[in-house]
Amino acid sequence: MLQNEMLRTLFGPKRDEVTEEWRKLHNEELNDLYCSPKLVGVMNSRRMQWAGHVTRVENGRGKYSVLVGRPDGNKQLGRPRCRREDNIK
């Protein structure tokens, strides 16, 4: 799970008391070290709060247009072709 990987990165490895070798923290140890609501749930709730904020903003503002609008203009897919003029410089 992404949450546990992020917590392992934050807390780092642990030295085993018996074998004195470095090892990854187990999920239970991570939960003991970080007693907080699930990170994914917190992230999702904050996204929903942000979306609610953006829907209350005026239509002409930038945040609203990013959420509901489409960008102006067309962009071709893929890598741009290499032109001779670019190589001459």
N, C-alpha and C positions, 0 to 999 in steps of 0.2 A: 504494500500500500504506500502511496506517495507520502502520506503523513509520517509514517514510521521512518521512511528514508530521510526525510527532512530532519526529523528529530535525531537520527543517528549521526547526521552530518553536524548538527549543532553540538551534541554532547560528546561526540568522538568515541574512540574505542576504549575498552576497559581492560585493565590488567587482571588476569585470573589469579586468585589468591593461591590456588593449589599448584598449578603448573607454571605460574608466573609468565604466561604468554599473553599477548594482546589478542583480544577477540571482540566481535561485534556485540552490542547490547541486545539482549532478548526483548521481545515485545513487552513482557511483564515489567522488566526493569525500566523500559522507556516510559511506561504508564506510571510507574512509581516516581520517576524523576520529574515528569511533567504532568501534574494533576490539573488538567484544564479541560474545557469542552473540546470536542473533536475539532481539529483545525479545518477539515473540509466543510463541516457544518457552519463554522464561523465564517469561512470564506463565502459560502453560498448565501448566507444571510446578509452579509455586507453587499454582495452583488445585487441582491433584491432591494436593499435599501437604496443603493445608488440608482437602480432603474426607477424606483418610485420617485426619487428626487428629480431625475431627468424628465419624467413625464409631467411633473408640475412646473417645469421651466417653460418659458415662452417659446413659441414655435420658431422664431427667427434666430435663436441662439445656437451656438456651435454644438453644444452637447446633444441637444435634441436632434439636430440634423444628422449627427453621427449615429444616433440610436435608431432612428426610423427612416432616414433618407438614403438615397443612393448618391455616390459621388458623381460629379459632373465630368463629362468627357469620356473618351474611350482609351483604354490602354491595351496594347497588344500583348498576347500571352507569349511567354518564352523569353529567351535571351535575345537582346537586340543584335541585328546583323552587324558584322564588322565591315566598316567602309574603308575604302582606300584613303580617303581624306584623313581619317583618324590615324592611320599608320604613318602618314607622311610627316606629321608634326614631330 
